[in-house]
């Protein structure tokens, strides 16, 4: 089941790149809101256990815009293999969803 709205998540360790992604997505009206959180990530990478301080961007948007958001993130992201995932919003305050819709309209 595809829902009309989603949260796209990406993580990176470069504050300048995070700001560039944020500004680009907002200026192009691909996102209504982007939250940036400091996180500690632990993961396996190329056979080794890794740990890193990262920034997580939570991008509130319309599901139909995911391909464009993914393309912008891939173009601006410093990682070779960036996390870019979309999580469907299955229920929310209707006025908030209307705001997302209005802010991502062209």
C-alpha positions in Angstrom: 0.0 0.0 0.0 1.5 3.3 -1.0 0.5 6.3 1.0 0.6 9.9 -0.3 3.1 11.1 2.3 6.4 9.8 3.7 9.5 10.6 5.7 12.8 10.2 3.8 15.8 9.5 5.9 19.5 10.0 5.1 22.6 10.1 7.3 25.9 11.8 6.7 28.9 13.1 8.7 29.4 16.4 6.9 27.4 19.4 8.3 28.1 21.5 5.1 26.7 18.7 2.9 23.7 18.3 5.2 22.9 22.0 4.9 23.3 21.9 1.1 20.9 18.9 0.9 18.5 20.7 3.2 18.5 24.0 1.3 18.3 22.3 -2.1 15.3 20.2 -1.2 13.5 23.1 0.4 14.2 25.5 -2.4 13.0 23.1 -5.0 9.9 22.5 -2.9 10.6 18.8 -2.7 10.2 18.9 1.1 8.0 20.8 3.5 10.2 20.3 6.5 13.6 18.8 7.2 14.8 18.0 10.7 18.5 17.5 11.5 19.5 15.3 14.5 22.9 14.4 15.8 23.2 10.6 16.2 25.7 7.9 16.9 25.7 5.2 14.3 27.2 1.7 14.7 27.3 -0.6 11.7 29.2 -3.2 9.7 31.1 -1.8 6.8 33.4 -3.9 4.5 33.6 -6.7 7.1 34.5 -4.4 10.1 32.5 -3.0 12.9 32.3 0.8 12.7 31.0 3.7 14.8 30.5 7.3 13.7 28.9 10.5 14.8 26.5 11.5 12.1 23.7 13.8 11.2 20.3 12.3 10.4 18.0 14.2 8.1 14.3 13.5 8.3 12.6 14.9 5.3 8.8 15.3 5.3 7.4 15.1 1.8 4.9 13.5 -0.7 5.7 10.0 -1.7 5.5 10.9 -5.4 8.5 13.2 -4.9 10.8 10.4 -3.6 12.5 9.7 -7.0 13.5 13.4 -7.3 14.6 13.6 -3.6 16.7 10.4 -4.1 18.4 11.9 -7.2 19.2 15.2 -5.4 20.6 13.4 -2.4 22.7 11.1 -4.6 24.1 14.2 -6.4 25.0 16.0 -3.2 25.8 13.3 -0.7 29.5 12.7 0.2 29.2 8.9 0.9 29.7 6.2 -1.8 26.7 4.3 -0.4 24.3 6.7 1.3 21.3 5.6 3.2 18.2 6.9 1.4 15.0 5.3 2.7 11.3 6.3 2.6 9.1 5.5 5.5 5.3 5.8 4.7 3.2 8.0 6.9 0.2 5.9 7.5 -1.7 8.3 9.7 -1.2 11.9 10.9 -3.0 15.1 11.8 -4.9 16.0 8.6 -3.9 19.7 8.8 -0.2 18.8 9.0 -0.6 16.6 5.9 -2.4 19.4 4.1 0.6 21.7 5.0 3.1 19.2 3.6 1.0 19.0 0.4 0.8 22.8 0.0 4.5 23.3 0.7 5.6 20.7 -1.9 3.2 21.9 -4.6 4.7 23.6 -7.7 
